[in-house]
Amino acid sequence: MLIITHNAAILDALNVDKVHILVDGKIIKTGDASLIKEISRDGFAQFEETGA
């Protein structure tokens, strides 16, 4: 199943296997559920600025 959301609480509640970060329609980073916590802690801007 593929779920697209900006809501970290939804991803956390679903216990996801993989998280993909997209910028301009391209996957720039893939990780496990810990990536959700990283984004919640540090913000999404770091991926937009650097292109990961």
PDBQT receptor file of N, H, CA, C and O in Angstrom, charges set to zero:
ATOM      1  N   MET A   1       0.839  -1.159   0.000  1.00  0.00    +0.000 N 
ATOM      2  CA  MET A   1       0.000   0.000   0.000  1.00  0.00    +0.000 C 
ATOM      3  C   MET A   1       0.889   1.228   0.000  1.00  0.00    +0.000 C 
ATOM      4  O   MET A   1       1.913   1.260   0.682  1.00  0.00    +0.000 OA
ATOM      5  N   LEU A   2       0.508   2.217  -0.747  1.00  0.00    +0.000 N 
ATOM      6  H   LEU A   2      -0.324   2.191  -1.301  1.00  0.00    +0.000 HD
ATOM      7  CA  LEU A   2       1.231   3.486  -0.807  1.00  0.00    +0.000 C 
ATOM      8  C   LEU A   2       0.375   4.565  -0.177  1.00  0.00    +0.000 C 
ATOM      9  O   LEU A   2      -0.793   4.724  -0.532  1.00  0.00    +0.000 OA
ATOM     10  N   ILE A   3       0.946   5.299   0.748  1.00  0.00    +0.000 N 
ATOM     11  H   ILE A   3       1.895   5.169   1.036  1.00  0.00    +0.000 HD
ATOM     12  CA  ILE A   3       0.248   6.399   1.409  1.00  0.00    +0.000 C 
ATOM     13  C   ILE A   3       1.110   7.642   1.251  1.00  0.00    +0.000 C 
ATOM     14  O   ILE A   3       2.308   7.629   1.533  1.00  0.00    +0.000 OA
ATOM     15  N   ILE A   4       0.482   8.705   0.799  1.00  0.00    +0.000 N 
ATOM     16  H   ILE A   4      -0.491   8.716   0.570  1.00  0.00    +0.000 HD
ATOM     17  CA  ILE A   4       1.185   9.976   0.655  1.00  0.00    +0.000 C 
ATOM     18  C   ILE A   4       0.578  10.941   1.664  1.00  0.00    +0.000 C 
ATOM     19  O   ILE A   4      -0.628  11.188   1.649  1.00  0.00    +0.000 OA
ATOM     20  N   THR A   5       1.420  11.487   2.544  1.00  0.00    +0.000 N 
ATOM     21  H   THR A   5       2.400  11.285   2.557  1.00  0.00    +0.000 HD
ATOM     22  CA  THR A   5       0.933  12.409   3.566  1.00  0.00    +0.000 C 
ATOM     23  C   THR A   5       2.068  13.300   4.044  1.00  0.00    +0.000 C 
ATOM     24  O   THR A   5       3.245  12.966   3.910  1.00  0.00    +0.000 OA
ATOM     25  N   HIS A   6       1.688  14.431   4.600  1.00  0.00    +0.000 N 
ATOM     26  H   HIS A   6       0.732  14.701   4.709  1.00  0.00    +0.000 HD
ATOM     27  CA  HIS A   6       2.640  15.305   5.284  1.00  0.00    +0.000 C 
ATOM     28  C   HIS A   6       2.464  15.197   6.789  1.00  0.00    +0.000 C 
ATOM     29  O   HIS A   6       3.139  15.893   7.547  1.00  0.00    +0.000 OA
ATOM     30  N   ASN A   7       1.575  14.341   7.217  1.00  0.00    +0.000 N 
ATOM     31  H   ASN A   7       1.026  13.775   6.601  1.00  0.00    +0.000 HD
ATOM     32  CA  ASN A   7       1.231  14.222   8.626  1.00  0.00    +0.000 C 
ATOM     33  C   ASN A   7       2.026  13.079   9.269  1.00  0.00    +0.000 C 
ATOM     34  O   ASN A   7       1.756  11.903   9.022  1.00  0.00    +0.000 OA
ATOM     35  N   ALA A   8       2.997  13.442  10.086  1.00  0.00    +0.000 N 
ATOM     36  H   ALA A   8       3.216  14.397  10.286  1.00  0.00    +0.000 HD
ATOM     37  CA  ALA A   8       3.861  12.443  10.726  1.00  0.00    +0.000 C 
ATOM     38  C   ALA A   8       3.081  11.541  11.672  1.00  0.00    +0.000 C 
ATOM     39  O   ALA A   8       3.447  10.379  11.850  1.00  0.00    +0.000 OA
ATOM     40  N   ALA A   9       2.013  12.051  12.282  1.00  0.00    +0.000 N 
ATOM     41  H   ALA A   9       1.716  12.994  12.137  1.00  0.00    +0.000 HD
ATOM     42  CA  ALA A   9       1.215  11.246  13.208  1.00  0.00    +0.000 C 
ATOM     43  C   ALA A   9       0.558  10.069  12.490  1.00  0.00    +0.000 C 
ATOM     44  O   ALA A   9       0.434   8.982  13.055  1.00  0.00    +0.000 OA
ATOM     45  N   ILE A  10       0.142  10.287  11.256  1.00  0.00    +0.000 N 
ATOM     46  H   ILE A  10       0.242  11.169  10.797  1.00  0.00    +0.000 HD
ATOM     47  CA  ILE A  10      -0.460   9.196  10.475  1.00  0.00    +0.000 C 
ATOM     48  C   ILE A  10       0.583   8.113  10.214  1.00  0.00    +0.000 C 
ATOM     49  O   ILE A  10       0.311   6.927  10.400  1.00  0.00    +0.000 OA
ATOM     50  N   LEU A  11       1.759   8.517   9.789  1.00  0.00    +0.000 N 
ATOM     51  H   LEU A  11       1.979   9.481   9.639  1.00  0.00    +0.000 HD
ATOM     52  CA  LEU A  11       2.818   7.543   9.512  1.00  0.00    +0.000 C 
ATOM     53  C   LEU A  11       3.223   6.796  10.767  1.00  0.00    +0.000 C 
ATOM     54  O   LEU A  11       3.467   5.590  10.727  1.00  0.00    +0.000 OA
ATOM     55  N   ASP A  12       3.295   7.498  11.866  1.00  0.00    +0.000 N 
ATOM     56  H   ASP A  12       3.097   8.478  11.899  1.00  0.00    +0.000 HD
ATOM     57  CA  ASP A  12       3.660   6.879  13.139  1.00  0.00    +0.000 C 
ATOM     58  C   ASP A  12       2.608   5.856  13.564  1.00  0.00    +0.000 C 
ATOM     59  O   ASP A  12       2.947   4.768  14.030  1.00  0.00    +0.000 OA
ATOM     60  N   ALA A  13       1.344   6.203  13.405  1.00  0.00    +0.000 N 
ATOM     61  H   ALA A  13       1.069   7.087  13.026  1.00  0.00    +0.000 HD
ATOM     62  CA  ALA A  13       0.251   5.316  13.806  1.00  0.00    +0.000 C 
ATOM     63  C   ALA A  13       0.195   4.055  12.936  1.00  0.00    +0.000 C 
ATOM     64  O   ALA A  13      -0.235   3.000  13.404  1.00  0.00    +0.000 OA
ATOM     65  N   LEU A  14       0.621   4.158  11.692  1.00  0.00    +0.000 N 
ATOM     66  H   LEU A  14       0.970   5.015  11.312  1.00  0.00    +0.000 HD
ATOM     67  CA  LEU A  14       0.564   3.023  10.778  1.00  0.00    +0.000 C 
ATOM     68  C   LEU A  14       1.775   2.102  10.866  1.00  0.00    +0.000 C 
ATOM     69  O   LEU A  14       1.782   1.030  10.261  1.00  0.00    +0.000 OA
ATOM     70  N   ASN A  15       2.796   2.507  11.612  1.00  0.00    +0.000 N 
ATOM     71  H   ASN A  15       2.791   3.378  12.104  1.00  0.00    +0.000 HD
ATOM     72  CA  ASN A  15       3.994   1.676  11.760  1.00  0.00    +0.000 C 
ATOM     73  C   ASN A  15       4.568   1.305  10.387  1.00  0.00    +0.000 C 
ATOM     74  O   ASN A  15       4.657   0.128  10.037  1.00  0.00    +0.000 OA
ATOM     75  N   VAL A  16       4.951   2.314   9.628  1.00  0.00    +0.000 N 
ATOM     76  H   VAL A  16       4.879   3.270   9.912  1.00  0.00    +0.000 HD
ATOM     77  CA  VAL A  16       5.405   2.126   8.248  1.00  0.00    +0.000 C 
ATOM     78  C   VAL A  16       6.757   1.425   8.163  1.00  0.00    +0.000 C 
ATOM     79  O   VAL A  16       7.566   1.488   9.090  1.00  0.00    +0.000 OA
ATOM     80  N   ASP A  17       6.987   0.756   7.031  1.00  0.00    +0.000 N 
ATOM     81  H   ASP A  17       6.330   0.705   6.279  1.00  0.00    +0.000 HD
ATOM     82  CA  ASP A  17       8.249   0.060   6.777  1.00  0.00    +0.000 C 
ATOM     83  C   ASP A  17       9.281   0.992   6.154  1.00  0.00    +0.000 C 
ATOM     84  O   ASP A  17      10.455   0.978   6.525  1.00  0.00    +0.000 OA
ATOM     85  N   LYS A  18       8.827   1.797   5.205  1.00  0.00    +0.000 N 
ATOM     86  H   LYS A  18       7.873   1.808   4.904  1.00  0.00    +0.000 HD
ATOM     87  CA  LYS A  18       9.738   2.678   4.479  1.00  0.00    +0.000 C 
ATOM     88  C   LYS A  18       9.126   4.066   4.348  1.00  0.00    +0.000 C 
ATOM     89  O   LYS A  18       7.909   4.234   4.262  1.00  0.00    +0.000 OA
ATOM     90  N   VAL A  19      10.019   5.054   4.337  1.00  0.00    +0.000 N 
ATOM     91  H   VAL A  19      11.007   4.918   4.408  1.00  0.00    +0.000 HD
ATOM     92  CA  VAL A  19       9.623   6.443   4.137  1.00  0.00    +0.000 C 
ATOM     93  C   VAL A  19      10.472   6.990   3.000  1.00  0.00    +0.000 C 
ATOM     94  O   VAL A  19      11.690   6.811   2.978  1.00  0.00    +0.000 OA
ATOM     95  N   HIS A  20       9.825   7.653   2.064  1.00  0.00    +0.000 N 
ATOM     96  H   HIS A  20       8.836   7.799   2.082  1.00  0.00    +0.000 HD
ATOM     97  CA  HIS A  20      10.530   8.291   0.959  1.00  0.00    +0.000 C 
ATOM     98  C   HIS A  20      10.275   9.781   1.043  1.00  0.00    +0.000 C 
ATOM     99  O   HIS A  20       9.145  10.204   1.288  1.00  0.00    +0.000 OA
ATOM    100  N   ILE A  21      11.303  10.579   0.844  1.00  0.00    +0.000 N 
ATOM    101  H   ILE A  21      12.221  10.236   0.645  1.00  0.00    +0.000 HD
ATOM    102  CA  ILE A  21      11.159  12.030   0.801  1.00  0.00    +0.000 C 
ATOM    103  C   ILE A  21      11.253  12.446  -0.660  1.00  0.00    +0.000 C 
ATOM    104  O   ILE A  21      12.210  12.109  -1.357  1.00  0.00    +0.000 OA
ATOM    105  N   LEU A  22      10.244  13.183  -1.109  1.00  0.00    +0.000 N 
ATOM    106  H   LEU A  22       9.467  13.457  -0.543  1.00  0.00    +0.000 HD
ATOM    107  CA  LEU A  22      10.209  13.657  -2.487  1.00  0.00    +0.000 C 
ATOM    108  C   LEU A  22      10.388  15.160  -2.530  1.00  0.00    +0.000 C 
ATOM    109  O   LEU A  22       9.807  15.890  -1.727  1.00  0.00    +0.000 OA
ATOM    110  N   VAL A  23      11.193  15.616  -3.469  1.00  0.00    +0.000 N 
ATOM    111  H   VAL A  23      11.665  15.023  -4.121  1.00  0.00    +0.000 HD
ATOM    112  CA  VAL A  23      11.353  17.041  -3.755  1.00  0.00    +0.000 C 
ATOM    113  C   VAL A  23      11.262  17.189  -5.265  1.00  0.00    +0.000 C 
ATOM    114  O   VAL A  23      11.991  16.533  -6.008  1.00  0.00    +0.000 OA
ATOM    115  N   ASP A  24      10.374  18.042  -5.704  1.00  0.00    +0.000 N 
ATOM    116  H   ASP A  24       9.781  18.574  -5.100  1.00  0.00    +0.000 HD
ATOM    117  CA  ASP A  24      10.157  18.254  -7.136  1.00  0.00    +0.000 C 
ATOM    118  C   ASP A  24       9.872  16.945  -7.869  1.00  0.00    +0.000 C 
ATOM    119  O   ASP A  24      10.332  16.740  -8.993  1.00  0.00    +0.000 OA
ATOM    120  N   GLY A  25       9.109  16.062  -7.226  1.00  0.00    +0.000 N 
ATOM    121  H   GLY A  25       8.735  16.228  -6.313  1.00  0.00    +0.000 HD
ATOM    122  CA  GLY A  25       8.700  14.811  -7.851  1.00  0.00    +0.000 C 
ATOM    123  C   GLY A  25       9.754  13.722  -7.883  1.00  0.00    +0.000 C 
ATOM    124  O   GLY A  25       9.539  12.680  -8.502  1.00  0.00    +0.000 OA
ATOM    125  N   LYS A  26      10.893  13.937  -7.228  1.00  0.00    +0.000 N 
ATOM    126  H   LYS A  26      11.067  14.783  -6.725  1.00  0.00    +0.000 HD
ATOM    127  CA  LYS A  26      11.963  12.944  -7.224  1.00  0.00    +0.000 C 
ATOM    128  C   LYS A  26      12.236  12.475  -5.797  1.00  0.00    +0.000 C 
ATOM    129  O   LYS A  26      12.231  13.273  -4.860  1.00  0.00    +0.000 OA
ATOM    130  N   ILE A  27      12.473  11.183  -5.645  1.00  0.00    +0.000 N 
ATOM    131  H   ILE A  27      12.478  10.535  -6.406  1.00  0.00    +0.000 HD
ATOM    132  CA  ILE A  27      12.841  10.648  -4.332  1.00  0.00    +0.000 C 
ATOM    133  C   ILE A  27      14.274  11.060  -4.057  1.00  0.00    +0.000 C 
ATOM    134  O   ILE A  27      15.189  10.705  -4.799  1.00  0.00    +0.000 OA
ATOM    135  N   ILE A  28      14.462  11.823  -2.969  1.00  0.00    +0.000 N 
ATOM    136  H   ILE A  28      13.719  12.111  -2.366  1.00  0.00    +0.000 HD
ATOM    137  CA  ILE A  28      15.813  12.274  -2.644  1.00  0.00    +0.000 C 
ATOM    138  C   ILE A  28      16.392  11.568  -1.430  1.00  0.00    +0.000 C 
ATOM    139  O   ILE A  28      17.599  11.614  -1.192  1.00  0.00    +0.000 OA
ATOM    140  N   LYS A  29      15.518  10.905  -0.653  1.00  0.00    +0.000 N 
ATOM    141  H   LYS A  29      14.538  10.867  -0.846  1.00  0.00    +0.000 HD
ATOM    142  CA  LYS A  29      16.012  10.146   0.494  1.00  0.00    +0.000 C 
ATOM    143  C   LYS A  29      15.003   9.074   0.851  1.00  0.00    +0.000 C 
ATOM    144  O   LYS A  29      13.794   9.301   0.794  1.00  0.00    +0.000 OA
ATOM    145  N   THR A  30      15.502   7.910   1.217  1.00  0.00    +0.000 N 
ATOM    146  H   THR A  30      16.484   7.726   1.263  1.00  0.00    +0.000 HD
ATOM    147  CA  THR A  30      14.673   6.792   1.649  1.00  0.00    +0.000 C 
ATOM    148  C   THR A  30      15.222   6.292   2.973  1.00  0.00    +0.000 C 
ATOM    149  O   THR A  30      16.434   6.237   3.182  1.00  0.00    +0.000 OA
ATOM    150  N   GLY A  31      14.320   5.932   3.853  1.00  0.00    +0.000 N 
ATOM    151  H   GLY A  31      13.336   5.976   3.683  1.00  0.00    +0.000 HD
ATOM    152  CA  GLY A  31      14.753   5.409   5.141  1.00  0.00    +0.000 C 
ATOM    153  C   GLY A  31      13.642   4.637   5.812  1.00  0.00    +0.000 C 
ATOM    154  O   GLY A  31      12.579   4.405   5.236  1.00  0.00    +0.000 OA
ATOM    155  N   ASP A  32      13.910   4.249   7.033  1.00  0.00    +0.000 N 
ATOM    156  H   ASP A  32      14.773   4.438   7.501  1.00  0.00    +0.000 HD
ATOM    157  CA  ASP A  32      12.886   3.548   7.801  1.00  0.00    +0.000 C 
ATOM    158  C   ASP A  32      12.079   4.568   8.603  1.00  0.00    +0.000 C 
ATOM    159  O   ASP A  32      12.189   5.770   8.363  1.00  0.00    +0.000 OA
ATOM    160  N   ALA A  33      11.286   4.105   9.533  1.00  0.00    +0.000 N 
ATOM    161  H   ALA A  33      11.197   3.128   9.727  1.00  0.00    +0.000 HD
ATOM    162  CA  ALA A  33      10.405   4.976  10.304  1.00  0.00    +0.000 C 
ATOM    163  C   ALA A  33      11.169   6.038  11.097  1.00  0.00    +0.000 C 
ATOM    164  O   ALA A  33      10.593   7.063  11.461  1.00  0.00    +0.000 OA
ATOM    165  N   SER A  34      12.448   5.811  11.366  1.00  0.00    +0.000 N 
ATOM    166  H   SER A  34      12.917   4.979  11.070  1.00  0.00    +0.000 HD
ATOM    167  CA  SER A  34      13.223   6.812  12.107  1.00  0.00    +0.000 C 
ATOM    168  C   SER A  34      13.371   8.111  11.308  1.00  0.00    +0.000 C 
ATOM    169  O   SER A  34      13.625   9.170  11.882  1.00  0.00    +0.000 OA
ATOM    170  N   LEU A  35      13.214   8.029  10.005  1.00  0.00    +0.000 N 
ATOM    171  H   LEU A  35      13.008   7.169   9.538  1.00  0.00    +0.000 HD
ATOM    172  CA  LEU A  35      13.282   9.218   9.162  1.00  0.00    +0.000 C 
ATOM    173  C   LEU A  35      12.134  10.179   9.494  1.00  0.00    +0.000 C 
ATOM    174  O   LEU A  35      12.296  11.396   9.396  1.00  0.00    +0.000 OA
ATOM    175  N   ILE A  36      10.999   9.646   9.877  1.00  0.00    +0.000 N 
ATOM    176  H   ILE A  36      10.867   8.657   9.957  1.00  0.00    +0.000 HD
ATOM    177  CA  ILE A  36       9.859  10.478  10.296  1.00  0.00    +0.000 C 
ATOM    178  C   ILE A  36      10.247  11.309  11.517  1.00  0.00    +0.000 C 
ATOM    179  O   ILE A  36       9.962  12.505  11.582  1.00  0.00    +0.000 OA
ATOM    180  N   LYS A  37      10.893  10.668  12.471  1.00  0.00    +0.000 N 
ATOM    181  H   LYS A  37      11.124   9.697  12.418  1.00  0.00    +0.000 HD
ATOM    182  CA  LYS A  37      11.312  11.372  13.686  1.00  0.00    +0.000 C 
ATOM    183  C   LYS A  37      12.365  12.440  13.378  1.00  0.00    +0.000 C 
ATOM    184  O   LYS A  37      12.354  13.518  13.973  1.00  0.00    +0.000 OA
ATOM    185  N   GLU A  38      13.264  12.137  12.455  1.00  0.00    +0.000 N 
ATOM    186  H   GLU A  38      13.273  11.262  11.972  1.00  0.00    +0.000 HD
ATOM    187  CA  GLU A  38      14.291  13.098  12.054  1.00  0.00    +0.000 C 
ATOM    188  C   GLU A  38      13.642  14.350  11.449  1.00  0.00    +0.000 C 
ATOM    189  O   GLU A  38      14.037  15.473  11.761  1.00  0.00    +0.000 OA
ATOM    190  N   ILE A  39      12.658  14.146  10.595  1.00  0.00    +0.000 N 
ATOM    191  H   ILE A  39      12.337  13.233  10.342  1.00  0.00    +0.000 HD
ATOM    192  CA  ILE A  39      11.974  15.280   9.972  1.00  0.00    +0.000 C 
ATOM    193  C   ILE A  39      11.199  16.071  11.017  1.00  0.00    +0.000 C 
ATOM    194  O   ILE A  39      11.192  17.301  10.986  1.00  0.00    +0.000 OA
ATOM    195  N   SER A  40      10.547  15.375  11.940  1.00  0.00    +0.000 N 
ATOM    196  H   SER A  40      10.552  14.375  11.966  1.00  0.00    +0.000 HD
ATOM    197  CA  SER A  40       9.807  16.062  13.002  1.00  0.00    +0.000 C 
ATOM    198  C   SER A  40      10.745  16.897  13.875  1.00  0.00    +0.000 C 
ATOM    199  O   SER A  40      10.394  17.999  14.298  1.00  0.00    +0.000 OA
ATOM    200  N   ARG A  41      11.929  16.368  14.138  1.00  0.00    +0.000 N 
ATOM    201  H   ARG A  41      12.214  15.473  13.794  1.00  0.00    +0.000 HD
ATOM    202  CA  ARG A  41      12.897  17.033  14.998  1.00  0.00    +0.000 C 
ATOM    203  C   ARG A  41      13.610  18.178  14.282  1.00  0.00    +0.000 C 
ATOM    204  O   ARG A  41      13.729  19.275  14.827  1.00  0.00    +0.000 OA
ATOM    205  N   ASP A  42      14.084  17.924  13.060  1.00  0.00    +0.000 N 
ATOM    206  H   ASP A  42      13.987  17.033  12.617  1.00  0.00    +0.000 HD
ATOM    207  CA  ASP A  42      14.957  18.869  12.368  1.00  0.00    +0.000 C 
ATOM    208  C   ASP A  42      14.282  19.671  11.258  1.00  0.00    +0.000 C 
ATOM    209  O   ASP A  42      14.837  20.659  10.778  1.00  0.00    +0.000 OA
ATOM    210  N   GLY A  43      13.085  19.246  10.850  1.00  0.00    +0.000 N 
ATOM    211  H   GLY A  43      12.634  18.443  11.240  1.00  0.00    +0.000 HD
ATOM    212  CA  GLY A  43      12.368  19.952   9.798  1.00  0.00    +0.000 C 
ATOM    213  C   GLY A  43      12.669  19.412   8.414  1.00  0.00    +0.000 C 
ATOM    214  O   GLY A  43      13.638  18.681   8.209  1.00  0.00    +0.000 OA
ATOM    215  N   PHE A  44      11.827  19.783   7.475  1.00  0.00    +0.000 N 
ATOM    216  H   PHE A  44      11.040  20.377   7.641  1.00  0.00    +0.000 HD
ATOM    217  CA  PHE A  44      11.937  19.299   6.100  1.00  0.00    +0.000 C 
ATOM    218  C   PHE A  44      12.843  20.182   5.247  1.00  0.00    +0.000 C 
ATOM    219  O   PHE A  44      13.365  19.737   4.225  1.00  0.00    +0.000 OA
ATOM    220  N   ALA A  45      13.026  21.420   5.664  1.00  0.00    +0.000 N 
ATOM    221  H   ALA A  45      12.602  21.781   6.494  1.00  0.00    +0.000 HD
ATOM    222  CA  ALA A  45      13.796  22.390   4.867  1.00  0.00    +0.000 C 
ATOM    223  C   ALA A  45      15.199  21.887   4.545  1.00  0.00    +0.000 C 
ATOM    224  O   ALA A  45      15.738  22.216   3.488  1.00  0.00    +0.000 OA
ATOM    225  N   GLN A  46      15.797  21.106   5.424  1.00  0.00    +0.000 N 
ATOM    226  H   GLN A  46      15.359  20.839   6.283  1.00  0.00    +0.000 HD
ATOM    227  CA  GLN A  46      17.148  20.593   5.179  1.00  0.00    +0.000 C 
ATOM    228  C   GLN A  46      17.224  19.788   3.885  1.00  0.00    +0.000 C 
ATOM    229  O   GLN A  46      18.267  19.770   3.232  1.00  0.00    +0.000 OA
ATOM    230  N   PHE A  47      16.142  19.129   3.512  1.00  0.00    +0.000 N 
ATOM    231  H   PHE A  47      15.295  19.144   4.043  1.00  0.00    +0.000 HD
ATOM    232  CA  PHE A  47      16.135  18.319   2.298  1.00  0.00    +0.000 C 
ATOM    233  C   PHE A  47      15.900  19.193   1.066  1.00  0.00    +0.000 C 
ATOM    234  O   PHE A  47      16.438  18.907  -0.004  1.00  0.00    +0.000 OA
ATOM    235  N   GLU A  48      15.115  20.235   1.202  1.00  0.00    +0.000 N 
ATOM    236  H   GLU A  48      14.678  20.467   2.071  1.00  0.00    +0.000 HD
ATOM    237  CA  GLU A  48      14.873  21.150   0.094  1.00  0.00    +0.000 C 
ATOM    238  C   GLU A  48      16.134  21.931  -0.256  1.00  0.00    +0.000 C 
ATOM    239  O   GLU A  48      16.449  22.112  -1.433  1.00  0.00    +0.000 OA
ATOM    240  N   GLU A  49      16.852  22.392   0.758  1.00  0.00    +0.000 N 
ATOM    241  H   GLU A  49      16.597  22.245   1.714  1.00  0.00    +0.000 HD
ATOM    242  CA  GLU A  49      18.029  23.225   0.565  1.00  0.00    +0.000 C 
ATOM    243  C   GLU A  49      19.188  22.456  -0.042  1.00  0.00    +0.000 C 
ATOM    244  O   GLU A  49      19.876  22.966  -0.927  1.00  0.00    +0.000 OA
ATOM    245  N   THR A  50      19.411  21.237   0.422  1.00  0.00    +0.000 N 
ATOM    246  H   THR A  50      18.852  20.823   1.140  1.00  0.00    +0.000 HD
ATOM    247  CA  THR A  50      20.595  20.510  -0.001  1.00  0.00    +0.000 C 
ATOM    248  C   THR A  50      20.324  19.559  -1.162  1.00  0.00    +0.000 C 
ATOM    249  O   THR A  50      21.253  19.115  -1.836  1.00  0.00    +0.000 OA
ATOM    250  N   GLY A  51      19.040  19.246  -1.396  1.00  0.00    +0.000 N 
ATOM    251  H   GLY A  51      18.285  19.607  -0.848  1.00  0.00    +0.000 HD
ATOM    252  CA  GLY A  51      18.741  18.208  -2.379  1.00  0.00    +0.000 C 
ATOM    253  C   GLY A  51      19.170  16.856  -1.876  1.00  0.00    +0.000 C 
ATOM    254  O   GLY A  51      19.301  15.905  -2.646  1.00  0.00    +0.000 OA
ATOM    255  N   ALA A  52      19.394  16.770  -0.548  1.00  0.00    +0.000 N 
ATOM    256  H   ALA A  52      19.288  17.543   0.077  1.00  0.00    +0.000 HD
ATOM    257  CA  ALA A  52      19.836  15.582   0.176  1.00  0.00    +0.000 C 
ATOM    258  C   ALA A  52      21.024  15.005  -0.514  1.00  0.00    +0.000 C 
ATOM    259  O   ALA A  52      21.564  13.991  -0.070  1.00  0.00    +0.000 OA
TER     260      ALA A  52
